[in-house]
Amino acid sequence: MRLRVEILAALVFGALAWPAAAQECGGDFEAWKQGVAAEAKAAGVGAVGLDALEAATIDQKVLARDRDPEEAAAAAEGAPEGEATPQNAS
């Protein structure tokens, strides 16, 4: 299982490294996965990597935090939500 996660991570990060061919974010996750799978297959990714991508699911909690403006601001500052920073310390 750990190998599948590593392969999936490599596949996703590899897709992001191809700026001209990378899939757009923010749309339908299944459509995004299909686009990444097509790019991966064309790049020579084997069945194990493609199977790992097919099995990938989106975590709604992570997605909600990603779309939360307060979370985004905290991430941009490098601090987890609720952590004291110079901007919010009193």
Beta strands, then each sheet from edge to edge (+ up, - down):
end
